[in-house]
Amino acid sequence: MQVAILMIHVAIAIALVVLILLQQGKGAEAGAAFGGGASQTVFGSRGSGNFLSRATAVLAAGFFATSLTLAYFASQAGEAAPEVGIPDAEVIEQQNSAPTLDEGSSGVDNAAPVLEESSD
C-alpha cells in the first residue's frame, strides 16, 4: 500500500512540475494583447489559464494528500519499530567507566596519586 501511494506521489509531483512549467507568466499577457502569438496557442485564443490553473490545483491537492498519507505511514512504522542501533546513555556510561586492560599493558596504574586534603 505504501509503495503504491509513493508511486502515485512521484507521478503527481512530475505532472505538477510539467503543468507549472507550461503556464505562462504575467509578462506574456502584454505581448498577447497586441496580437502576438494568439493564433499559435494550444488551448485557443482565451489562453490556457483556466484549464491549467484548475489542473494545477487538483494535482496540488493530490500531492498534499499523498504527502500526509506517507507521513502517517512513516509515523506508524516509527512507533512499531524497535530502537535498533541507538544505545542508551546509561549503557554508554557503564562501558566508559569499566576499566579495561590493553594486551600490552602490565595492569599498573601510572597515573599520579591524588592527594586528599586533611580537615584539621
N, C-alpha and C positions, 0 to 999 in steps of 0.2 A: 504494500500500500504506500509506504513512504517513498519507495523508488519511483512509483508511478506519478506521485504528486511532484517529486523532484523533476522528473522529465517534463511534465506539464509546465512547471515553474520556469525551466530553462527555455522551453518553446515560447512561452508568453514573453519572457524577457527579450528574446531575439526579435519577436514580432513587434514588441513595443519600441525597441531601438529603430527598427526599419520604419515604422509609422512616424516616429518623431523626425527622422531624417527626411522623410518625404514631404513633410509640411513646409510651407513657405513662411518666411519671416515677415515682420511688419513692413519692412522696406520694399518687399516685392509688390505690394499693393499700389505703390505710387507709380511704378512702371506700367502696371496693368491698366491704370486709369487713363493713360494716354494711348491705349490700343496696342501696346506691345505684348505679344505672346498670348493673347486671349484665345486665339484660334488653335493654339497648339497644346492646350491643356487636356489632360486625360479625362477629367471629371466635368468638362463643359465650361462655359463662359462664367458661370457663377463661382467657379473655383471649387476646391476640394475641402474647404474649411469645415463644412457641416459634417460630411461623412468621416473625414479623418479625425476630427476632434471627438466625435462620438465613439469611433472605434478605439481611439487612444484612451478615452475614459473607461470603456468597458475592459480593455486589456489592463489598465492600471488597477481597476478594482479586482480583477482576477489575480494580478500579481500580488496585491496586498493580501488577498485571501489565502493564496498558496504560501506566502511568507509566514502568515500567522499559523497556518496548519503545520508547516515544517518546524516552526519554533515550538509548538505544542508537542510534537513528536519528540523533539530533541530534549525537552524538559522531562518528559515521561521516561525516556531512555536514561537520562542522568540520574533520576531517582532510583531506578531499578538496578543500575549497575553498581557493583561494589567498588570501593575506593582501592583501586589496584595501582601499586607503584607510588603511592603517596604515604610516606611513613609519618607516624605521629611524632610530635615534638618530644614527648616523653621517651620514646624509643631511641631517638637520636641522642638525647642527653645521657641515657643509660649506656649507649655504645661509646660515647665520647669519654665518659667518666671511668669506664672499666680500664684498669691498667693492662697494657699489652707488652709483651716482650718480643723484640725482634730476634731473629735467628742468630744474628752475630753478636748480640749484647750479652753481657755476663749477668745481668739482673741487678747490678749495683747501681744505686741511685746516685748520680754525680751532681745533683742539684745542691745549691748552698743551703745550709741549715737555717731555719727561721728562728730568730731569737725572740723569746717571749719577754714581755715587759713584766717586771715584778711590781706588785701592788703593795708598796711599803707604807 
